[in-house]
């Protein structure tokens, strides 16, 4: 189970880095776009995050001394933020350009998700 957790954690982080990297790759361009890779990365983060919650819950149930209990409030907030990113992103992915406000919002939401995961 620990190996599966570590693999899922790596996939979750890879999805986050892919999302942030794809969004930030549009920084020097005057016309911002939402790349399909950003949405695939966000979806990878969502699926691996849900699986991580399940595995961490199972690990905590087997050995509560070693594994922390899952903070479902934090997970719920992160889930909602990621759903908003996915909805706005998939609505805009086929457009030739998006507003700088929407692009900035997606970056802000992604960074908020990172902040919630690490600081809270």
OpenMM code with the backbone's topology and positions (N, CA, C; nanometers):
from openmm import Vec3, app, unit

residues = "UNK UNK UNK UNK UNK UNK UNK UNK UNK UNK UNK UNK UNK UNK UNK UNK UNK UNK UNK UNK UNK UNK UNK UNK UNK UNK UNK UNK UNK UNK UNK UNK UNK UNK UNK UNK UNK UNK UNK UNK UNK UNK UNK UNK UNK UNK UNK UNK UNK UNK UNK UNK UNK UNK UNK UNK UNK UNK UNK UNK UNK UNK UNK UNK UNK UNK UNK UNK UNK UNK UNK UNK UNK UNK UNK UNK UNK UNK UNK UNK UNK UNK UNK UNK UNK UNK UNK UNK UNK UNK UNK UNK UNK UNK UNK UNK UNK UNK UNK UNK UNK UNK UNK UNK UNK UNK UNK UNK UNK UNK UNK UNK UNK UNK UNK UNK UNK UNK UNK UNK".split()
positions = [
    Vec3(0.0816, -0.1197, 0.0000),
    Vec3(0.0000, 0.0000, 0.0000),
    Vec3(0.0860, 0.1262, 0.0000),
    Vec3(0.1976, 0.1217, 0.0689),
    Vec3(0.2842, 0.2385, 0.0743),
    Vec3(0.3415, 0.2708, -0.0627),
    Vec3(0.3756, 0.1683, -0.1388),
    Vec3(0.4289, 0.1909, -0.2729),
    Vec3(0.3215, 0.2534, -0.3613),
    Vec3(0.1996, 0.2041, -0.3528),
    Vec3(0.0888, 0.2611, -0.4312),
    Vec3(0.0642, 0.4061, -0.3916),
    Vec3(0.0722, 0.4353, -0.2621),
    Vec3(0.0549, 0.5725, -0.2147),
    Vec3(0.1630, 0.6628, -0.2710),
    Vec3(0.2867, 0.6168, -0.2695),
    Vec3(0.3965, 0.6978, -0.3207),
    Vec3(0.3847, 0.7211, -0.4713),
    Vec3(0.3407, 0.6207, -0.5444),
    Vec3(0.3209, 0.6364, -0.6886),
    Vec3(0.2089, 0.7375, -0.7142),
    Vec3(0.0998, 0.7253, -0.6410),
    Vec3(-0.0109, 0.8199, -0.6589),
    Vec3(0.0290, 0.9611, -0.6186),
    Vec3(0.1078, 0.9736, -0.5150),
    Vec3(0.1553, 1.1057, -0.4737),
    Vec3(0.2420, 1.1672, -0.5827),
    Vec3(0.3296, 1.0868, -0.6423),
    Vec3(0.4135, 1.1360, -0.7524),
    Vec3(0.3277, 1.1785, -0.8714),
    Vec3(0.2250, 1.1008, -0.9036),
    Vec3(0.1352, 1.1372, -1.0133),
    Vec3(0.0578, 1.2651, -0.9816),
    Vec3(0.0151, 1.2790, -0.8574),
    Vec3(-0.0577, 1.3983, -0.8148),
    Vec3(0.0304, 1.5227, -0.8303),
    Vec3(0.1535, 1.5120, -0.7858),
    Vec3(0.2465, 1.6248, -0.7982),
    Vec3(0.2817, 1.6524, -0.9437),
    Vec3(0.2952, 1.5472, -1.0227),
    Vec3(0.3228, 1.5637, -1.1655),
    Vec3(0.2069, 1.6359, -1.2346),
    Vec3(0.0854, 1.6026, -1.1974),
    Vec3(-0.0309, 1.6717, -1.2523),
    Vec3(-0.0327, 1.8188, -1.2151),
    Vec3(0.0033, 1.8488, -1.0914),
    Vec3(0.0082, 1.9876, -1.0469),
    Vec3(0.1151, 2.0652, -1.1223),
    Vec3(0.2327, 2.0079, -1.1348),
    Vec3(0.3419, 2.0742, -1.2058),
    Vec3(0.3059, 2.0932, -1.3533),
    Vec3(0.2413, 1.9936, -1.4125),
    Vec3(0.1986, 2.0054, -1.5515),
    Vec3(0.0970, 2.1167, -1.5704),
    Vec3(0.0019, 2.1260, -1.4791),
    Vec3(-0.0996, 2.2309, -1.4867),
    Vec3(-0.0364, 2.3688, -1.4740),
    Vec3(0.0438, 2.3869, -1.3722),
    Vec3(0.1067, 2.5163, -1.3498),
    Vec3(0.2038, 2.5506, -1.4628),
    Vec3(0.2792, 2.4529, -1.5087),
    Vec3(0.3733, 2.4760, -1.6180),
    Vec3(0.3033, 2.5135, -1.7479),
    Vec3(0.1942, 2.4455, -1.7790),
    Vec3(0.1208, 2.4764, -1.9021),
    Vec3(0.0580, 2.6154, -1.8951),
    Vec3(0.0107, 2.6545, -1.7778),
    Vec3(-0.0462, 2.7885, -1.7641),
    Vec3(0.0626, 2.8951, -1.7720),
    Vec3(0.1736, 2.8705, -1.7039),
    Vec3(0.2817, 2.9699, -1.7034),
    Vec3(0.3551, 2.9782, -1.8367),
    Vec3(0.3416, 2.8757, -1.9206),
    Vec3(0.4065, 2.8813, -2.0524),
    Vec3(0.3441, 2.9895, -2.1402),
    Vec3(0.2260, 3.0344, -2.1046),
    Vec3(0.1586, 3.1398, -2.1801),
    Vec3(0.1970, 3.2800, -2.1329),
    Vec3(0.2803, 3.2886, -2.0329),
    Vec3(0.3173, 3.4180, -1.9740),
    Vec3(0.3740, 3.5165, -2.0757),
    Vec3(0.4697, 3.4784, -2.1598),
    Vec3(0.5262, 3.5786, -2.2517),
    Vec3(0.4373, 3.6112, -2.3718),
    Vec3(0.3321, 3.5374, -2.3919),
    Vec3(0.2490, 3.5560, -2.5112),
    Vec3(0.1419, 3.6629, -2.4864),
    Vec3(0.1192, 3.7482, -2.5849),
    Vec3(0.0164, 3.8520, -2.5667),
    Vec3(-0.1250, 3.7942, -2.5667),
    Vec3(-0.1493, 3.6890, -2.6440),
    Vec3(-0.2788, 3.6220, -2.6484),
    Vec3(-0.2682, 3.4919, -2.5697),
    Vec3(-0.3314, 3.4867, -2.4555),
    Vec3(-0.3241, 3.3680, -2.3692),
    Vec3(-0.4197, 3.2601, -2.4196),
    Vec3(-0.3751, 3.1346, -2.4082),
    Vec3(-0.4574, 3.0189, -2.4419),
    Vec3(-0.4564, 2.9217, -2.3254),
    Vec3(-0.5574, 2.8392, -2.3184),
    Vec3(-0.5593, 2.7288, -2.2227),
    Vec3(-0.5246, 2.6040, -2.3038),
    Vec3(-0.4119, 2.5468, -2.2753),
    Vec3(-0.3650, 2.4300, -2.3486),
    Vec3(-0.4354, 2.3035, -2.2998),
    Vec3(-0.4535, 2.2101, -2.3906),
    Vec3(-0.5150, 2.0830, -2.3546),
    Vec3(-0.4339, 2.0077, -2.2509),
    Vec3(-0.3033, 2.0217, -2.2570),
    Vec3(-0.2169, 1.9557, -2.1596),
    Vec3(-0.2413, 2.0025, -2.0173),
    Vec3(-0.2783, 2.1286, -2.0036),
    Vec3(-0.3092, 2.1815, -1.8703),
    Vec3(-0.4314, 2.1110, -1.8131),
    Vec3(-0.5306, 2.0890, -1.8976),
    Vec3(-0.6523, 2.0241, -1.8499),
    Vec3(-0.6294, 1.8754, -1.8224),
    Vec3(-0.5468, 1.8113, -1.9037),
    Vec3(-0.5133, 1.6716, -1.8762),
    Vec3(-0.4371, 1.6598, -1.7442),
    Vec3(-0.3489, 1.7551, -1.7190),
    Vec3(-0.2736, 1.7547, -1.5935),
    Vec3(-0.3652, 1.7780, -1.4743),
    Vec3(-0.4624, 1.8679, -1.4900),
    Vec3(-0.5576, 1.8929, -1.3815),
    Vec3(-0.6420, 1.7690, -1.3543),
    Vec3(-0.6817, 1.7013, -1.4604),
    Vec3(-0.7595, 1.5784, -1.4443),
    Vec3(-0.6758, 1.4692, -1.3770),
    Vec3(-0.5482, 1.4592, -1.4140),
    Vec3(-0.4581, 1.3638, -1.3478),
    Vec3(-0.4478, 1.3947, -1.1995),
    Vec3(-0.4368, 1.5226, -1.1662),
    Vec3(-0.4297, 1.5628, -1.0260),
    Vec3(-0.5570, 1.5258, -0.9511),
    Vec3(-0.6702, 1.5453, -1.0156),
    Vec3(-0.7987, 1.5127, -0.9522),
    Vec3(-0.8115, 1.3636, -0.9257),
    Vec3(-0.7855, 1.2824, -1.0252),
    Vec3(-0.8021, 1.1375, -1.0104),
    Vec3(-0.7027, 1.0803, -0.9103),
    Vec3(-0.5774, 1.1222, -0.9204),
    Vec3(-0.4781, 1.0704, -0.8264),
    Vec3(-0.5042, 1.1223, -0.6850),
    Vec3(-0.5579, 1.2429, -0.6720),
    Vec3(-0.5917, 1.2956, -0.5400),
    Vec3(-0.7027, 1.2175, -0.4735),
    Vec3(-0.8042, 1.1819, -0.5510),
    Vec3(-0.9141, 1.1013, -0.4965),
    Vec3(-0.8624, 0.9646, -0.4533),
    Vec3(-0.7771, 0.9052, -0.5348),
    Vec3(-0.7191, 0.7754, -0.4987),
    Vec3(-0.6300, 0.7878, -0.3754),
    Vec3(-0.5583, 0.8989, -0.3629),
    Vec3(-0.4730, 0.9203, -0.2451),
    Vec3(-0.5565, 0.9271, -0.1167),
    Vec3(-0.6706, 0.9914, -0.1241),
    Vec3(-0.7575, 0.9986, -0.0061),
    Vec3(-0.7990, 0.8587, 0.0367),
    Vec3(-0.8362, 0.7759, -0.0597),
    Vec3(-0.8758, 0.6392, -0.0271),
    Vec3(-0.7635, 0.5577, 0.0334),
    Vec3(-0.6463, 0.5673, -0.0261),
    Vec3(-0.5327, 0.4902, 0.0252),
    Vec3(-0.4886, 0.5425, 0.1614),
    Vec3(-0.4846, 0.6751, 0.1788),
    Vec3(-0.4436, 0.7298, 0.3087),
    Vec3(-0.5431, 0.6950, 0.4182),
    Vec3(-0.6712, 0.6914, 0.3850),
    Vec3(-0.7717, 0.6500, 0.4826),
    Vec3(-0.7499, 0.5047, 0.5229),
    Vec3(-0.7208, 0.4214, 0.4258),
    Vec3(-0.6957, 0.2799, 0.4528),
    Vec3(-0.5686, 0.2611, 0.5359),
    Vec3(-0.4637, 0.3349, 0.5019),
    Vec3(-0.3388, 0.3242, 0.5772),
    Vec3(-0.3569, 0.3710, 0.7207),
    Vec3(-0.4337, 0.4779, 0.7405),
    Vec3(-0.4581, 0.5272, 0.8762),
    Vec3(-0.5381, 0.4247, 0.9568),
    Vec3(-0.6314, 0.3574, 0.8913),
    Vec3(-0.7131, 0.2577, 0.9612),
    Vec3(-0.6287, 0.1386, 1.0065),
    Vec3(-0.5266, 0.1025, 0.9281),
    Vec3(-0.4436, -0.0117, 0.9649),
    Vec3(-0.3374, 0.0240, 1.0681),
    Vec3(-0.2843, 0.1461, 1.0636),
    Vec3(-0.1791, 0.1867, 1.1570),
    Vec3(-0.1921, 0.3360, 1.1890),
    Vec3(-0.2800, 0.3726, 1.2846),
    Vec3(-0.3031, 0.5143, 1.3153),
    Vec3(-0.1814, 0.5854, 1.3744),
    Vec3(-0.0889, 0.5097, 1.4323),
    Vec3(0.0313, 0.5709, 1.4899),
    Vec3(0.1241, 0.6242, 1.3809),
    Vec3(0.1312, 0.5537, 1.2695),
    Vec3(0.2252, 0.5879, 1.1625),
    Vec3(0.1660, 0.6870, 1.0620),
    Vec3(0.0368, 0.6746, 1.0326),
    Vec3(-0.0266, 0.7549, 0.9275),
    Vec3(-0.1261, 0.8524, 0.9877),
    Vec3(-0.1186, 0.9780, 0.9402),
    Vec3(-0.2117, 1.0809, 0.9880),
    Vec3(-0.3516, 1.0579, 0.9302),
    Vec3(-0.4503, 1.1058, 1.0042),
    Vec3(-0.5869, 1.0977, 0.9556),
    Vec3(-0.6062, 1.2002, 0.8431),
    Vec3(-0.6884, 1.1650, 0.7458),
    Vec3(-0.7136, 1.2536, 0.6329),
    Vec3(-0.8008, 1.3702, 0.6785),
    Vec3(-0.7598, 1.4924, 0.6441),
    Vec3(-0.8377, 1.6121, 0.6742),
    Vec3(-0.9373, 1.6326, 0.5596),
    Vec3(-1.0598, 1.5872, 0.5809),
    Vec3(-1.1588, 1.5891, 0.4741),
    Vec3(-1.2035, 1.7304, 0.4373),
    Vec3(-1.1939, 1.8240, 0.5290),
    Vec3(-1.2263, 1.9631, 0.4973),
    Vec3(-1.1276, 2.0180, 0.3955),
    Vec3(-0.9997, 1.9948, 0.4209),
    Vec3(-0.8959, 2.0390, 0.3285),
    Vec3(-0.9131, 1.9719, 0.1920),
    Vec3(-0.9397, 1.8440, 0.1928),
    Vec3(-0.9584, 1.7697, 0.0680),
    Vec3(-1.0796, 1.8231, -0.0076),
    Vec3(-1.1872, 1.8519, 0.0633),
    Vec3(-1.3075, 1.9049, -0.0008),
    Vec3(-1.2851, 2.0403, -0.0652),
    Vec3(-1.2132, 2.1277, 0.0037),
    Vec3(-1.1840, 2.2600, -0.0519),
    Vec3(-1.0948, 2.2471, -0.1745),
    Vec3(-0.9923, 2.1633, -0.1651),
    Vec3(-0.9044, 2.1416, -0.2798),
    Vec3(-0.9814, 2.0806, -0.3974),
    Vec3(-1.0727, 1.9905, -0.3689),
    Vec3(-1.1552, 1.9285, -0.4718),
    Vec3(-1.2403, 2.0335, -0.5435),
    Vec3(-1.3054, 2.1209, -0.4672),
    Vec3(-1.3891, 2.2247, -0.5271),
    Vec3(-1.3075, 2.3205, -0.6131),
    Vec3(-1.1898, 2.3589, -0.5644),
    Vec3(-1.1041, 2.4481, -0.6431),
    Vec3(-1.0640, 2.3804, -0.7739),
    Vec3(-1.0291, 2.2536, -0.7673),
    Vec3(-0.9887, 2.1824, -0.8881),
    Vec3(-1.1052, 2.1647, -0.9846),
    Vec3(-1.2249, 2.1459, -0.9331),
    Vec3(-1.3433, 2.1372, -1.0197),
    Vec3(-1.3651, 2.2701, -1.0922),
    Vec3(-1.3483, 2.3821, -1.0213),
    Vec3(-1.3623, 2.5142, -1.0847),
    Vec3(-1.2570, 2.5314, -1.1942),
    Vec3(-1.1332, 2.4909, -1.1664),
    Vec3(-1.0271, 2.4979, -1.2673),
    Vec3(-1.0644, 2.4154, -1.3896),
    Vec3(-1.1132, 2.2952, -1.3673),
    Vec3(-1.1502, 2.2078, -1.4788),
    Vec3(-1.2678, 2.2636, -1.5593),
    Vec3(-1.3683, 2.3172, -1.4921),
    Vec3(-1.4846, 2.3714, -1.5632),
    Vec3(-1.4432, 2.4910, -1.6490),
    Vec3(-1.3752, 2.5881, -1.5889),
    Vec3(-1.3318, 2.7048, -1.6667),
    Vec3(-1.2335, 2.6650, -1.7767),
    Vec3(-1.1460, 2.5723, -1.7448),
    Vec3(-1.0457, 2.5307, -1.8422),
    Vec3(-1.1053, 2.4590, -1.9612),
    Vec3(-1.1923, 2.3613, -1.9361),
    Vec3(-1.2511, 2.2868, -2.0473),
    Vec3(-1.3474, 2.3722, -2.1301),
    Vec3(-1.4093, 2.4732, -2.0685),
    Vec3(-1.4931, 2.5644, -2.1453),
    Vec3(-1.4090, 2.6524, -2.2371),
    Vec3(-1.2824, 2.6735, -2.2032),
    Vec3(-1.1972, 2.7662, -2.2774),
    Vec3(-1.0909, 2.6989, -2.3612),
    Vec3(-1.0768, 2.5690, -2.3535),
    Vec3(-0.9635, 2.5025, -2.4167),
    Vec3(-0.9683, 2.5108, -2.5694),
    Vec3(-1.0853, 2.5183, -2.6285),
    Vec3(-1.0949, 2.5228, -2.7746),
    Vec3(-1.0960, 2.6647, -2.8295),
    Vec3(-1.0986, 2.7624, -2.7421),
    Vec3(-1.0983, 2.9016, -2.7867),
    Vec3(-0.9563, 2.9402, -2.8300),
    Vec3(-0.9440, 3.0229, -2.9325),
    Vec3(-0.8104, 3.0636, -2.9779),
    Vec3(-0.7369, 3.1501, -2.8761),
    Vec3(-0.8116, 3.2219, -2.7922),
    Vec3(-0.7487, 3.3006, -2.6856),
    Vec3(-0.8504, 3.3219, -2.5745),
    Vec3(-0.7987, 3.3458, -2.4561),
    Vec3(-0.8843, 3.3743, -2.3402),
    Vec3(-0.8396, 3.5067, -2.2803),
    Vec3(-0.9244, 3.5619, -2.1965),
    Vec3(-0.8891, 3.6878, -2.1321),
    Vec3(-0.7764, 3.6647, -2.0317),
    Vec3(-0.7019, 3.7687, -2.0104),
    Vec3(-0.5928, 3.7614, -1.9126),
    Vec3(-0.6494, 3.7389, -1.7726),
    Vec3(-0.7689, 3.7885, -1.7473),
    Vec3(-0.8317, 3.7696, -1.6157),
    Vec3(-0.8598, 3.6215, -1.5890),
    Vec3(-0.9140, 3.5518, -1.6883),
    Vec3(-0.9426, 3.4092, -1.6708),
    Vec3(-0.8131, 3.3312, -1.6538),
    Vec3(-0.7152, 3.3610, -1.7358),
    Vec3(-0.5858, 3.2944, -1.7268),
    Vec3(-0.5234, 3.3181, -1.5891),
    Vec3(-0.5297, 3.4421, -1.5413),
    Vec3(-0.4759, 3.4751, -1.4085),
    Vec3(-0.5541, 3.4051, -1.2978),
    Vec3(-0.6859, 3.3952, -1.3156),
    Vec3(-0.7689, 3.3258, -1.2170),
    Vec3(-0.7285, 3.1795, -1.2056),
    Vec3(-0.7045, 3.1147, -1.3189),
    Vec3(-0.6641, 2.9735, -1.3154),
    Vec3(-0.5298, 2.9567, -1.2453),
    Vec3(-0.4373, 3.0471, -1.2694),
    Vec3(-0.3080, 3.0406, -1.1998),
    Vec3(-0.3276, 3.0648, -1.0501),
    Vec3(-0.4092, 3.1635, -1.0155),
    Vec3(-0.4335, 3.1934, -0.8733),
    Vec3(-0.4991, 3.0749, -0.8027),
    Vec3(-0.5951, 3.0113, -0.8683),
    Vec3(-0.6608, 2.8948, -0.8077),
    Vec3(-0.5634, 2.7785, -0.7916),
    Vec3(-0.4770, 2.7595, -0.8899),
    Vec3(-0.3769, 2.6534, -0.8799),
    Vec3(-0.2817, 2.6801, -0.7634),
    Vec3(-0.2362, 2.8043, -0.7509),
    Vec3(-0.1466, 2.8372, -0.6408),
    Vec3(-0.2177, 2.8318, -0.5066),
    Vec3(-0.3467, 2.8645, -0.5043),
    Vec3(-0.4242, 2.8510, -0.3804),
    Vec3(-0.4327, 2.7051, -0.3381),
    Vec3(-0.4488, 2.6171, -0.4360),
    Vec3(-0.4519, 2.4732, -0.4065),
    Vec3(-0.3187, 2.4267, -0.3484),
    Vec3(-0.2094, 2.4765, -0.4016),
    Vec3(-0.0769, 2.4424, -0.3486),
    Vec3(-0.0633, 2.4948, -0.2062),
    Vec3(-0.1077, 2.6174, -0.1830),
    Vec3(-0.0983, 2.6769, -0.0498),
    Vec3(-0.1790, 2.5969, 0.0515),
    Vec3(-0.3000, 2.5589, 0.0138),
    Vec3(-0.3860, 2.4812, 0.1045),
    Vec3(-0.3205, 2.3466, 0.1363),
    Vec3(-0.2618, 2.2845, 0.0376),
    Vec3(-0.2002, 2.1525, 0.0577),
    Vec3(-0.0783, 2.1606, 0.1484),
    Vec3(-0.0002, 2.2661, 0.1358),
    Vec3(0.1264, 2.2714, 0.2088),
    Vec3(0.1194, 2.3448, 0.3410),
    Vec3(0.0399, 2.4528, 0.3485),
    Vec3(0.0439, 2.5376, 0.4671),
    Vec3(-0.0641, 2.5061, 0.5694),
    Vec3(-0.1741, 2.4524, 0.5262),
    Vec3(-0.2844, 2.4307, 0.6213),
    Vec3(-0.2877, 2.2907, 0.6731),
] * unit.nanometer
topology = app.Topology()
chain = topology.addChain("A")
for resn in residues:
    res = topology.addResidue(resn, chain)
    for name in ("N", "CA", "C"):
        topology.addAtom(name, app.Element.getBySymbol(name[0]), res)
